[in-house]
């Protein structure tokens, strides 16, 4: 399993446990700060795009 796959599974678990998009993006920023870019990308993928405001 790659680092991305492991982080993606972790992010999916967090999402299923009630984590908000903002919480996932905060976690991604932490990974960026630690130079763990594939983990950050996985969390952003699970967080999904920002919802369009009306």
C-alpha positions as a LaTeX table, in Angstrom:
\begin{tabular}{lrrr}
\hline
Residue & $x$ (\AA) & $y$ (\AA) & $z$ (\AA) \\
\hline
Unk1 & 0.00 & 0.00 & 0.00 \\
Unk2 & 1.32 & 3.41 & $-0.91$ \\
Unk3 & 1.43 & 6.42 & 1.40 \\
Unk4 & $-1.37$ & 7.99 & $-0.63$ \\
Unk5 & $-3.58$ & 4.91 & $-0.28$ \\
Unk6 & $-3.01$ & 4.70 & 3.47 \\
Unk7 & $-3.77$ & 8.39 & 3.97 \\
Unk8 & $-6.84$ & 8.14 & 1.71 \\
Unk9 & $-8.22$ & 5.30 & 3.84 \\
Unk10 & $-7.53$ & 7.30 & 6.99 \\
Unk11 & $-9.31$ & 10.33 & 5.54 \\
Unk12 & $-12.30$ & 8.20 & 4.48 \\
Unk13 & $-12.50$ & 6.80 & 8.00 \\
Unk14 & $-12.44$ & 10.30 & 9.44 \\
Unk15 & $-15.15$ & 11.43 & 7.00 \\
Unk16 & $-17.32$ & 8.43 & 7.95 \\
Unk17 & $-16.84$ & 9.34 & 11.62 \\
Unk18 & $-18.22$ & 12.82 & 11.03 \\
Unk19 & $-15.18$ & 14.91 & 10.08 \\
Unk20 & $-16.12$ & 18.01 & 8.13 \\
Unk21 & $-14.47$ & 19.18 & 4.92 \\
Unk22 & $-12.69$ & 21.91 & 6.89 \\
Unk23 & $-11.31$ & 19.36 & 9.32 \\
Unk24 & $-9.92$ & 17.27 & 6.45 \\
Unk25 & $-8.39$ & 20.34 & 4.81 \\
Unk26 & $-6.79$ & 21.39 & 8.11 \\
Unk27 & $-5.23$ & 17.94 & 8.32 \\
Unk28 & $-3.99$ & 18.30 & 4.72 \\
Unk29 & $-2.32$ & 21.60 & 5.62 \\
Unk30 & $-0.54$ & 19.86 & 8.47 \\
Unk31 & 0.79 & 17.23 & 6.08 \\
Unk32 & 1.96 & 19.98 & 3.70 \\
Unk33 & 3.85 & 21.64 & 6.55 \\
Unk34 & 5.57 & 18.33 & 7.27 \\
Unk35 & 6.43 & 17.84 & 3.57 \\
Unk36 & 4.13 & 14.81 & 3.35 \\
Unk37 & 2.56 & 15.88 & 0.08 \\
Unk38 & 1.00 & 12.56 & $-0.97$ \\
Unk39 & $-0.86$ & 12.37 & 2.36 \\
Unk40 & $-2.03$ & 15.96 & 1.92 \\
Unk41 & $-3.28$ & 15.14 & $-1.58$ \\
Unk42 & $-5.24$ & 12.16 & $-0.26$ \\
Unk43 & $-6.99$ & 14.25 & 2.38 \\
Unk44 & $-7.86$ & 16.90 & $-0.21$ \\
Unk45 & $-9.26$ & 14.20 & $-2.51$ \\
Unk46 & $-11.58$ & 12.93 & 0.23 \\
Unk47 & $-12.53$ & 16.47 & 1.25 \\
Unk48 & $-13.70$ & 17.13 & $-2.30$ \\
Unk49 & $-14.30$ & 20.42 & $-4.03$ \\
Unk50 & $-15.74$ & 23.44 & $-2.31$ \\
Unk51 & $-19.48$ & 23.67 & $-2.63$ \\
Unk52 & $-20.63$ & 26.40 & $-4.99$ \\
Unk53 & $-22.34$ & 29.22 & $-3.17$ \\
Unk54 & $-25.66$ & 30.41 & $-4.57$ \\
\hline
\end{tabular}
